[in-house]
């Protein structure tokens, strides 16, 4: 009896440990960019809120100097399903600052998330583990 109880507890722990809640998490991507010979980093930040709402902001930094402060890029809704072990599928649909539709599909693994936009551009994101939206 104790053996079955122990197996049940281990199975329960393993199934819980492989889930991820996107609610109230922050994810970011840093992409090197250059314009007219001036190099900088473009930061894209995803804020996954409650009620399946996601906000996307963009900023630009050059070293320690903020060239473009974080500004609204897009917002919409998200859905996700699956477990980390096999990859969690993520879908984002919304509109951008110009009221144009945006759509991203991706997958989350232990080390990060890859999102592919409707124009087939893939970007990798990392969760800001020390930030929560609450």
C-alpha positions in Angstrom: 0.0 0.0 0.0 2.8 2.4 0.9 4.5 1.7 -2.4 1.4 2.7 -4.4 0.9 5.8 -2.3 4.5 6.9 -2.9 4.1 6.3 -6.7 0.9 8.4 -6.7 2.7 11.2 -4.9 5.7 11.2 -7.2 3.4 11.1 -10.3 1.3 14.0 -8.9 4.5 16.0 -8.2 5.9 15.4 -11.7 2.7 16.3 -13.4 2.4 19.6 -11.4 6.1 20.4 -11.9 5.8 20.4 -15.7 3.0 23.0 -15.9 3.5 26.7 -16.4 1.1 29.6 -15.7 1.6 32.5 -18.0 -0.7 34.8 -16.0 1.2 37.7 -14.5 4.5 36.8 -16.1 6.9 39.1 -18.1 9.0 37.9 -21.1 11.6 39.8 -23.0 13.7 39.7 -26.2 16.8 41.7 -27.0 17.6 42.2 -30.6 20.8 44.0 -31.8 20.0 46.7 -34.4 21.8 49.3 -36.4 20.7 52.5 -38.1 23.1 54.9 -40.0 26.0 53.1 -38.3 24.7 53.6 -34.8 24.3 50.3 -33.0 21.6 49.7 -30.2 19.5 47.0 -28.7 15.8 46.7 -29.3 13.9 45.3 -26.3 10.5 43.7 -26.9 8.6 42.9 -23.7 5.5 40.7 -23.3 3.2 41.3 -20.3 0.9 38.3 -19.9 -1.9 39.5 -17.6 -5.0 37.9 -16.2 -8.1 37.3 -18.2 -5.9 36.2 -21.2 -4.8 39.8 -21.9 -1.3 40.4 -23.3 0.5 43.8 -23.8 3.6 44.2 -25.9 6.0 47.1 -25.4 9.2 48.0 -27.3 12.1 50.2 -26.2 15.6 50.9 -27.5 18.8 51.2 -25.5 22.3 52.1 -26.5 24.6 50.9 -23.7 23.2 52.4 -20.5 21.3 55.1 -22.4 17.6 54.7 -23.1 17.1 56.0 -26.7 13.4 55.2 -26.9 11.5 54.7 -23.7 9.2 51.7 -23.4 6.1 52.3 -25.6 3.0 50.4 -26.5 3.5 48.2 -29.6 0.5 45.9 -29.5 -2.1 44.3 -27.3 -4.5 41.4 -27.5 -5.4 38.0 -26.0 -3.5 34.8 -25.6 -4.1 31.2 -25.1 -1.8 28.3 -24.3 -1.9 24.6 -23.7 0.4 21.7 -23.0 3.2 20.9 -20.6 6.8 22.0 -20.6 8.1 18.4 -21.2 6.5 18.4 -24.7 6.4 22.2 -25.2 3.6 24.5 -24.4 1.8 26.0 -27.4 1.1 29.7 -27.3 -1.2 31.8 -29.5 -1.5 35.6 -29.4 -4.0 37.6 -31.5 -4.5 41.3 -31.3 -3.9 44.7 -32.9 -0.8 46.9 -33.0 -0.4 50.6 -32.5 -1.6 51.3 -36.0 -4.8 49.2 -35.5 -3.5 46.5 -37.8 -4.1 42.8 -36.8 -1.2 40.9 -35.3 -0.8 37.2 -34.7 1.9 35.1 -33.1 2.2 31.4 -32.7 4.9 29.8 -30.6 6.1 27.2 -28.1 7.5 27.4 -24.6 10.2 25.1 -23.4 12.2 25.1 -20.1 14.8 27.6 -21.5 12.5 30.0 -23.1 9.8 30.8 -25.7 9.9 31.2 -29.5 7.2 33.2 -31.2 6.7 33.4 -34.9 4.8 36.4 -36.3 2.4 36.3 -39.3 5.3 37.4 -41.6 7.3 34.3 -40.5 9.8 36.1 -38.3 10.8 34.0 -35.3 12.0 35.6 -32.0 13.3 34.0 -28.8 12.1 35.3 -25.4 13.2 34.6 -21.9 11.0 34.9 -18.8 12.0 37.7 -16.4 11.9 35.4 -13.4 12.2 38.1 -10.8 9.2 40.1 -12.2 5.5 39.4 -11.6 2.6 41.7 -12.5 0.9 41.4 -9.2 
